[in-house]
Amino acid sequence: MKLKIADTFNKELPSGTNLSNTRRKVFGAMYSYVKPRVPSSPKLIHASQEMCKNLGVNAEEVTSNEFLNIFSGTKIYQDTQPYAMAYAGHQFGNWAGQLGDGRGINLFEIEHNTKRWALQLKGAGETPYSRQGDGLAVLRSSVREYLCSEAMYHLGVPTTRALSLMLSGDDVLRDMLYNGNAAYEKGAIVCRVAPTFIRFGNFELFASRNDTENLKKLTDYTIKHFYPELGLPSKANYIKFFKAVTDKTLEMIIHWQRVGFVHGVMNTDNMSILGLTIDYGPYGWLEGFDFGWTPNTTDREHKRYRYGNQPNIALWNLLQLANALYPLVEEAEPFETILNQYQKDFEVEFLEMMRLKLGLDIKTEGDKQLIEDLEDCLLLSETDMTMFYRLLSNYEKGSVDEGIKTVKDAFYNPQEIKEDKKKKWEVWFNTYDKRLNSESLTDSERQLKMNAVNPKYVLRNYMAQLAIDKANVGDYDLIDDLFKMLKNPYNNQPEYEKWFAKRPEWARHKVGCSMLSCSS
């Protein structure tokens, strides 16, 4: 297996001088060299052939011992030096200080077909940033990350990717719900891939220490390799850099809201500088449409990271990044202007995204009200978001009386849609029908457009849990099935029709289906 290694992060930026793998504060460095823990009996469960191709790895090499050894952390690829990144962050709105890659070990960077990829093992052992953790990961969280990152990519959502999912052969002790009931689980390792894993927190670390020299080095490096169109370092280009990151972050959030994805832990150390969805922990998709829903048990009380608050949290996180970059510019007004523009741009982009979901081509004054009225209707009774929009594409102009019937399969309790609730839905369908009649699209043309932005299949938590349950007894077929299905989430796939369904009642309160924690 010959990889085109093109390391930059650990070649151009300063490392820690202490080479011991002990928990500690690291100053004046972007990362610390560290070797992965050798697993006792690694086993490949699944690999993404598409991602392999992106990296220049052929199908035969995937089944080789070398692939197994490199991407389980058993061996270090020739002439490379693995490392863990140093960063800080705000967690649940509070400053947490130094954090860093507590169980992420960056292997190397690859260049292939003019694209750059950084490869990182998650769950491959402790690092200087592991704090009280062991640096390992369990099978359940690893299956979720592996499946979800690839599923999000095929949904068109900016995201990190995944190359491989492996068992380590070692048991890992975890208290899944932080309730004092720790138990051993199967250990696993995911190799995740992105152009870079730099986060908002990387910049916050140096700003918090008044280390402007390293803050500048990091920013210049990021612009050079990932925003080269901005040109050479300057105050003006640092502002342009912040604007570019803001725009990418906004794009990501719009996509999250479009597909009903809830990240669950939008801490600043979980925010990619490239606007990628990163760190798949207690995430979830809306089952019943609910602005207040969060999948994270840790956030159950305050619901800081609830679905409806994600756009605001992104803005708050961007403010923290602006504060971190301020020493390079020493002017607040340019940052304030960009942050204010984010709010305006979000309203415009969200409205346009919702028009697409509703199959509307023409912009009219009443569209915002139409969308707000729809959201009110969706909250009248528990309504599956994914199914609702997909079924709505079947609506035919002029059939107001059939409107509710068209989408009834999305209601968890169809019998509740009566009297006042039924009347509100009828009023909305009447307005929607008039709006559609102002468009030139035929019903079939509109359906094609709607089905291109409203997925039929998403990785619902109960689906992932079923795959995890089977994997725990050595059956990986469902992982493969879901992986294949989620590569074409917008297509009608008759063989997978059973997955176009509401969450089953047994999953409503089941751990892993409705309740998830940061434990992994």
WOWOHU-V38998 format. One record per pair of residues at least 24 apart in sequence whose ideal C-beta (glycine too) atoms are under 10 Angstrom apart, sorted by the first residue. I is the first residue (numbers start at 1). GAP is how many residues later the second one is. Records with the same first field share a line. If there is no record, write none. Layout:
I: GAP, GAP
This chain:
1: 54, 55, 56, 57, 59, 60, 61, 63, 64, 65, 66, 68, 69, 76
2: 54, 55, 59, 76
3: 52, 53, 54, 58, 67, 74, 75, 77, 104, 105, 106, 107, 108, 109, 114, 116
4: 51, 52, 105, 106, 107, 108, 109
5: 72, 73, 74, 75, 102, 103, 104, 105, 106
6: 102, 103, 104, 105, 106, 110, 111
7: 72, 73, 74, 76, 99, 100, 101, 102, 103, 104, 111
8: 101, 103, 108, 110, 188, 213, 216, 217
9: 74, 76, 97, 99, 100, 109, 187, 188, 189, 209, 212, 213, 216
10: 70, 71, 72, 73, 75, 96, 98, 99
11: 70, 98
12: 205, 208, 209, 212, 213
13: 70, 72, 201, 204, 205, 207, 208
14: 199, 200, 203, 204
15: 66, 68, 71
16: 67, 68, 70, 112
18: 110
19: 109
20: 108
21: 63, 104, 105, 106, 107, 109, 114
22: 104, 105, 106, 108
23: 77, 79, 103, 104, 105, 106, 107, 108, 109, 110
24: 74, 104, 105
25: 61, 72, 73, 75, 103, 104, 184
26: 58, 60, 72, 74, 102, 103, 179
27: 59, 71, 178, 179, 182, 184, 187
28: 58, 178, 181, 183, 185, 186
29: 54, 56, 57, 99, 176, 182, 185
30: 53, 55, 56, 57, 168, 172, 175, 176, 184, 187, 188, 191
31: 50, 51, 52, 53, 54, 55, 56, 69, 70, 75, 96, 97, 98, 171
32: 51, 52, 53, 54, 68, 69, 95, 96, 97
33: 48, 49, 50, 51, 94, 95
34: 47, 48, 49, 50, 67, 71, 72, 90, 91, 92, 93, 94, 95, 96, 101
35: 38, 41, 46, 47, 48, 70, 89, 90, 92
36: 34, 35, 36, 37, 38, 39, 40, 46, 69, 71, 85, 87, 88, 89, 90, 91, 99, 153
37: 35, 36, 37, 66, 68, 84, 86, 87, 88, 89, 97, 98, 99, 131, 133, 150, 152
38: 31, 34, 35, 36, 37, 86, 87, 130, 132
39: 29, 30, 33, 34, 35, 84, 85, 86, 97, 127, 128, 129, 130, 131, 148, 149, 150
40: 34, 128, 129, 130, 131, 147
41: 31, 126, 127, 128, 129
42: 26, 27, 29, 30, 31, 32, 124, 125, 126, 127, 128, 145, 146, 147
43: 25, 29, 122, 123, 124, 125, 126, 145, 431, 433
44: 24, 27, 28, 120, 121, 122, 123, 432
45: 94, 97, 98, 101, 119, 120, 121, 122, 143, 144, 145, 426, 429, 431, 434, 435
46: 97, 100, 101, 104, 116, 117, 118, 119, 120, 425, 430, 433, 434, 437
47: 24, 99, 115, 116, 117, 118, 119, 144, 436
48: 98, 101, 102, 105, 113, 114, 115, 116, 117, 143, 145, 435, 439
50: 100, 103, 104, 111, 113, 437
51: 66, 68, 98, 99, 102, 110, 111, 112, 113, 140, 141, 142
52: 111, 112
53: 59, 60
54: 56, 58, 59, 61, 63, 107, 109, 139
55: 55, 56, 57, 58, 60, 62, 64, 106, 108, 136, 138
56: 54, 55, 56, 57, 61
57: 53, 55, 106, 107
62: 101, 102
67: 96, 97, 99, 124
68: 96, 98
70: 37, 38, 49, 51, 94, 121
71: 36, 48, 50, 53, 92, 93, 94, 95, 118, 119, 120
72: 49, 51, 52, 92, 94, 95, 96, 97, 116, 117, 119
73: 32, 34, 48, 50, 51, 52, 93, 95, 116, 118
74: 50, 92, 94, 115
76: 31, 32
77: 30, 31, 33, 42
79: 29
80: 26, 27, 28, 29, 39
81: 25, 26, 27
82: 24, 25, 26, 37, 38, 39, 42, 45
83: 24, 25, 37, 44
84: 36, 40, 41, 42, 43, 44, 45, 46, 51
85: 33, 35, 42, 44, 111, 112, 113, 114, 116, 117, 120
86: 41, 42, 43, 115, 116, 119, 120, 128
87: 42, 110, 111, 112, 113, 114, 115, 116, 117, 118, 119, 131, 181, 182
88: 111, 112, 113, 114, 115, 116, 117, 118, 119, 120, 121, 180, 181, 236
89: 110, 111, 112, 113, 115, 116, 119, 178, 179, 180, 181, 182, 228, 231
90: 110, 111, 114, 176, 177, 178, 179, 181, 226, 227, 230
91: 110, 174, 175, 176, 177, 178, 179, 207, 427
92: 173, 174, 175, 204, 206, 207, 210, 212, 213
93: 174, 175, 209, 211, 212, 220, 223, 227
94: 173
95: 109, 113, 173, 225
96: 105, 108, 171, 172, 173
97: 107, 108, 111, 112
98: 30, 31, 33, 103, 106, 107, 110, 111
99: 30, 32, 100, 102, 105, 106, 168, 169, 170, 171
100: 27, 28, 29, 30, 31, 101, 102, 105, 169
101: 26, 27, 28, 29, 34, 96, 168
102: 24, 25, 26, 27, 28, 29, 30, 31, 32, 33
103: 24, 26, 27, 30, 31, 32, 33, 34, 86, 417
104: 25, 31, 33, 86, 88, 93, 175
105: 30, 84
106: 90, 91
107: 84
109: 86, 87, 116
110: 83
115: 80
116: 78, 79, 80, 109, 110
117: 44, 46, 76, 77, 78, 79
118: 42, 74, 75, 76, 77, 78, 79, 80
119: 42, 44, 45, 72, 73, 74, 75, 78
120: 40, 43, 70, 71, 72, 73, 74, 77
121: 42, 43, 45, 68, 69, 70, 71
122: 24, 40, 66, 67, 68, 69, 70, 157, 158, 398
123: 43, 45, 49, 64, 65, 66, 67, 68, 397
124: 42, 44, 63, 65, 66, 67
125: 43, 64
134: 38, 39, 40, 53
135: 37
136: 32, 34, 35, 36, 37, 38, 49, 51, 52, 53, 384
137: 31, 35, 37, 48, 50, 51, 52, 53, 383
138: 30, 33, 34, 35, 36, 38, 46, 47, 48, 49, 50, 330, 334, 381, 382
139: 26, 27, 28, 29, 33, 46, 47, 48, 49, 50, 329, 332, 333, 381
140: 34, 36, 45, 46, 48, 324, 325, 327, 328, 329, 331, 332, 371, 372, 376, 379, 380
141: 33, 35, 44, 47, 49, 139, 140, 141, 327, 375, 376, 377, 378, 379
142: 24, 25, 26, 44, 45, 46, 47, 48, 138, 326, 329, 378
143: 45, 47, 321, 322, 324, 325, 326, 327, 328, 329, 333, 335, 336, 339
144: 46, 136, 137, 138, 139, 140, 315, 317, 320, 321, 323, 324, 368, 372, 376
145: 43, 45, 47, 134, 135, 136, 138, 319, 375
146: 42, 44, 45, 46, 134, 318, 321, 333, 337
147: 133, 312, 316, 317, 320, 321, 331, 332, 335, 336, 339
148: 113, 129, 132, 135, 136, 137, 310, 311, 316, 338
149: 41, 43, 44, 45, 127, 128, 129, 130, 131
150: 309, 332, 333, 336, 337
151: 108, 110, 129, 134, 304, 306, 307, 308, 313, 331, 332, 334, 335, 336, 338
152: 100, 103, 104, 107, 109, 124, 125, 128, 131, 306, 307, 334, 337
153: 123, 124, 333, 334
154: 301, 303, 329, 331, 332, 333, 334, 335, 336
155: 100, 103, 104, 106, 298, 300, 302, 303, 304, 331, 334, 335
156: 99, 102, 103, 296, 297, 299, 333, 334
157: 94, 95, 97, 98, 99, 101, 102, 104, 119, 120
158: 90, 91, 93, 94, 95, 97, 98, 114, 116, 117, 118, 119, 120
159: 33, 35, 93, 96, 102, 113, 116, 117, 118, 119, 121
160: 32, 33, 34, 35, 36, 37, 112, 114, 116, 117, 118, 119, 120
161: 30, 31, 32, 33, 34, 115
162: 28, 29, 30, 31, 118, 321
163: 27, 28, 29, 30
164: 25, 26, 27, 28, 29
165: 24, 25, 26, 306, 311, 314, 318
166: 24, 25
167: 304, 307, 309
172: 348
174: 343, 345, 346
175: 342, 344
176: 121, 335, 336, 339, 340, 341, 343, 344
177: 120, 121, 334, 338, 339, 340, 342
178: 119, 120, 339, 340, 341
179: 118, 338
182: 337
185: 287, 334, 335
186: 282, 285, 286, 288
188: 283, 332
190: 90
192: 86, 87, 88
194: 78, 80, 82, 84
195: 30, 31, 77, 78, 79, 81
196: 25, 26, 29, 30, 76, 77, 78, 80
197: 75, 76, 77, 79, 81, 82
198: 24, 27, 28, 74, 75, 76, 80
199: 68, 69, 70, 71, 72, 73, 74, 75, 77, 79, 80, 118, 122
200: 45, 49, 67, 68, 69, 70, 71, 72, 73, 117, 118, 120, 121, 122, 124, 125
201: 66, 67, 68, 69, 70, 72, 116, 119, 120, 123
202: 66, 67, 71, 122
203: 42, 65, 70, 117, 118, 119, 120, 121, 122, 125
204: 64, 65, 113, 116, 117, 119, 120, 121
205: 64, 119
206: 118, 121
207: 113, 114, 116, 117, 118, 119, 120, 121
208: 115, 116
210: 117
211: 116
212: 115, 116
215: 109, 110, 111, 112, 113
216: 109, 111, 112
218: 55, 106
219: 54, 105, 106, 109
220: 108
222: 51, 52
226: 47, 48
227: 46, 47
233: 95
234: 94, 95
235: 93, 94, 95, 96, 99
236: 93, 98
237: 91
238: 87, 88, 89, 90, 91, 96, 97
239: 83, 86, 89, 90, 92, 94, 95, 96, 98, 99
240: 94, 98
241: 32, 84, 87, 88
242: 76, 79, 80, 82, 83, 84, 86, 87, 92, 93, 96, 97
243: 91, 92, 94, 95, 98, 99
244: 29, 30, 31, 94
245: 26, 27, 28, 29, 30, 73, 76, 77, 80, 93
246: 29, 68, 69, 72, 75, 76, 89, 92, 93, 95, 96, 99
247: 28, 91, 94, 95, 98, 102
248: 24, 25, 26, 27, 28
249: 24, 25, 26, 27, 62, 65, 66, 68, 69, 72, 93
250: 25, 61, 64, 65, 68, 91, 92, 93, 95, 96, 99, 100
251: 24, 94, 98
252: 24, 25, 26, 58, 62
253: 24, 57, 58, 59, 60, 61, 62, 89, 93, 96, 97
254: 57, 60, 91, 92, 95, 96, 98, 99, 100
255: 98, 198
256: 27, 29, 51, 54, 55, 58
257: 29, 50, 51, 53, 54, 89, 92, 93, 96, 97, 100
258: 92, 95, 96, 98, 99, 131, 195, 196, 197
259: 26, 27, 98, 126, 127, 130, 194, 195, 196, 199, 230
260: 24, 25, 26, 27, 29, 30, 33, 47, 124, 125, 126, 128, 129, 194, 195, 198
261: 24, 25, 46, 49, 197, 198
262: 24, 28, 31, 32, 33, 34, 43, 44, 45, 46, 47, 48
263: 31, 32, 33, 42, 44, 47, 50, 51
264: 30, 31, 32, 33, 34, 35, 41, 42, 43, 46, 252, 253, 254
265: 29, 30, 31, 33, 34, 39, 40, 253
266: 30, 33, 38, 39, 43, 44, 46, 47, 48, 50, 51
267: 37, 38, 46, 50, 53, 251
268: 45, 48, 49, 50, 51, 52, 53, 56
269: 48
270: 35, 47
271: 42, 43, 46, 47, 49, 50
273: 48
275: 39
279: 239, 241
280: 179, 240
281: 235, 236, 237, 238, 239
282: 179, 233, 234, 235, 236, 237, 238
283: 176, 178, 181, 233
284: 174, 175, 176, 177, 180, 229, 230, 231, 232
285: 99, 100, 101, 170, 173, 174, 175, 176, 178, 218
286: 92, 97, 98, 99, 100, 172, 174
287: 95, 96, 97, 98, 99, 100, 125, 173, 174, 175, 215, 216, 220, 221, 226, 227
288: 90, 91, 93, 94, 95, 96, 97, 122, 123, 124, 214, 215, 220
289: 85, 86, 88, 89, 90, 91, 92, 93, 94, 95, 96, 97, 99, 100, 121
290: 88, 89, 92, 93, 95
291: 84, 87, 88
292: 87
293: 221
294: 222
295: 166, 218, 219, 220, 221, 222
296: 219, 220, 221, 222
297: 214, 217, 218, 219, 220, 221, 222
298: 218, 219, 220, 221
299: 218, 219
300: 215, 217
307: 78
308: 67
311: 31, 32, 35, 36, 38, 39
312: 31, 34
314: 28, 32
315: 24, 25, 27, 28, 31
318: 24
353: 100
354: 35, 99
355: 98
356: 93, 94, 96, 97, 98
357: 31, 32, 35, 36, 92, 93, 96, 97
358: 31, 34, 35, 37, 74, 77, 78, 88, 91, 92, 95, 96
359: 30, 33, 34, 36, 73, 76, 77, 80, 82, 84, 86, 87, 88, 89, 90, 91, 92, 94, 95
360: 72, 75, 76, 78, 79, 81, 86, 89, 90
361: 77, 78, 79, 80, 84, 85, 88
362: 73, 76, 77, 78, 79
364: 71, 74, 75
366: 65, 68, 69, 72
367: 68
369: 62
370: 58, 61, 62, 64, 65
373: 51, 54, 55, 58, 59
374: 51, 54, 55, 57, 58
376: 48, 52
377: 27, 30, 40, 44, 47, 48, 49, 50, 51, 52
378: 29, 32, 33, 47, 50
380: 31, 36, 37, 40, 41, 42, 44, 45
381: 29, 30, 31, 32, 33, 34, 35, 36, 37, 40, 44
382: 28, 29, 30, 31, 34, 120, 121
383: 24, 27, 28, 29, 30, 34, 119
384: 25, 26, 27, 28, 76, 117, 118, 119
385: 25, 69, 73
386: 24, 68, 69, 70, 71, 72, 74, 103, 114, 115, 116
387: 24, 67, 69, 113, 114, 115
388: 66
389: 61, 62, 64, 65, 66, 67
390: 60, 61, 64, 65, 66, 67, 100, 102, 110
391: 63, 65, 109
392: 37, 40, 54, 55, 58, 62
393: 50, 51, 53, 54, 55, 56, 57, 58, 59, 60, 61, 63
394: 49, 53, 56, 57
395: 34, 37, 38, 41, 48, 51, 52, 55
396: 37, 40, 46, 47, 48, 50, 51
397: 35, 36, 37, 38, 39, 40, 42, 44, 45, 46, 49
398: 35, 38, 39, 45
399: 30, 34, 44
400: 26, 27, 28, 29, 30, 31, 32, 33, 34
401: 25, 28, 29
402: 27
403: 25, 26, 27, 29, 30
404: 24, 25
409: 91, 92, 93
410: 92
411: 91
412: 90, 91, 93, 96
451: 39, 40, 41
452: 38
453: 37
454: 35, 36
455: 31, 33, 34, 35, 36, 45
456: 29, 32, 33, 34, 35, 36, 37, 40, 41, 43, 44
457: 25, 28, 29, 30, 31, 32, 33, 34, 35, 36, 39, 40, 42, 43
458: 28, 31, 41, 42
459: 24, 26, 27, 30, 40
460: 39, 41, 42, 43, 44, 47, 53
461: 42, 46, 49, 51, 52, 53, 54, 55
462: 41, 42, 44, 45, 46, 48, 50, 51, 52
463: 36, 38, 40, 44, 50
464: 48, 49, 52
465: 42, 45, 46, 47, 48, 49, 51
466: 38, 41, 46, 47
468: 44
469: 43
